[in-house]
Structure formats: structure tokens, C-alpha cells
């Protein structure tokens, strides 16, 4: 499954590169600037990083109807994630992106919130942690109807991150 995701990611990345060269589908999207800094995720979260290279990220990605609303089937490049986040095939779904990281849930949630604010999301709030340690982050973008929801939860020795990225977002 991972190899299929990587192959799909490479194909989508090539399509995005071609579209970028032709100007097709060019839109402004929130981006994060990776700093490479690694700090204690609980005391001071590490700066979020952009999507790993193997994650499909295409403005031409399809959409899916969920209970939350219509989401994109892939995240745009630059969506802020904690350092070391890797694509994962988590059982909950559908989602725009799913990842695991070794960063503890509280630190990962704090890093994602900070990354969303730094990327220009205008309203970023979180709820939790729940008894199970899950934190939910809701964000509103500048474009009309643009919103995202990120669930961050402990998963054994890892942290699971599930992103719903609204279809109305650039």
C-alpha cells in the first residue's frame, strides 16, 4: 500500500509540476516554511514542516462527501505538519491526508496550530484533549467557505494525524 501511495504521489507531483509550468490551476494556498528546528514538542513545539514528498498533493484532486462536509481527496503542498510526519493508511476515513509521527500528540497539535496561523489561516481553535488524548483543531481560511479539521491522537507509541481539507479551500 505504501509503495502504491508513493507511486501515486510521484505521478501527482509530476502533474502538479507540469500544471505549475503551464500556469494551469495556479492558486494561492497556505504554505509552511520548514525551519528544520527540532525542539521539545511539549515545552516548545518544533516548527511544522510541509508535506512529505511521498504525499499526493494536487489541486486537481477529486472530492468526497463526508459527514463533516465535502473534502479534497488530497492535501495541498505546504499543509503544516509536525516534523517527521509520514503518510499512513489509517482506518478512519475518508480523509484528505493521514499521517503518523513520533511527536507526542500535544506537541503535534500545538505545532499544527502554529503552522496554520503562520500560513495565514484566519481562525484556528482546538478542543481537547479528550480522555483518550485526542485534540481536534478547526481552522478557517481566508477564502469563502474554506475550512479544515485536524484530529491528533495517540496511537500506541506514535501519534496519528487525520486531516479533512475543505473542497472550498484553494
Rosetta blueprint (number, residue, H / E / L):
1 X L
2 X H
3 X H
4 X H
5 X H
6 X H
7 X H
8 X H
9 X H
10 X H
11 X H
12 X H
13 X H
14 X H
15 X H
16 X H
17 X H
18 X H
19 X H
20 X H
21 X H
22 X H
23 X L
24 X L
25 X L
26 X L
27 X L
28 X L
29 X L
30 X L
31 X L
32 X L
33 X L
34 X L
35 X L
36 X L
37 X L
38 X L
39 X L
40 X L
41 X L
42 X L
43 X L
44 X L
45 X L
46 X L
47 X L
48 X L
49 X E
50 X L
51 X L
52 X L
53 X L
54 X L
55 X L
56 X L
57 X L
58 X L
59 X L
60 X L
61 X L
62 X L
63 X E
64 X E
65 X E
66 X L
67 X L
68 X L
69 X L
70 X E
71 X E
72 X E
73 X L
74 X L
75 X L
76 X L
77 X L
78 X L
79 X L
80 X L
81 X E
82 X L
83 X L
84 X L
85 X L
86 X E
87 X E
88 X L
89 X L
90 X L
91 X L
92 X L
93 X L
94 X L
95 X L
96 X L
97 X E
98 X E
99 X E
100 X E
101 X E
102 X L
103 X L
104 X L
105 X H
106 X H
107 X H
108 X H
109 X H
110 X H
111 X H
112 X H
113 X H
114 X H
115 X H
116 X H
117 X H
118 X H
119 X L
120 X L
121 X L
122 X L
123 X E
124 X E
125 X E
126 X E
127 X E
128 X E
129 X L
130 X L
131 X L
132 X L
133 X L
134 X L
135 X E
136 X E
137 X E
138 X E
139 X E
140 X E
141 X L
142 X L
143 X L
144 X L
145 X L
146 X L
147 X E
148 X E
149 X E
150 X E
151 X E
152 X E
153 X E
154 X E
155 X E
156 X L
157 X L
158 X E
159 X E
160 X E
161 X E
162 X E
163 X E
164 X E
165 X E
166 X E
167 X L
168 X L
169 X L
170 X L
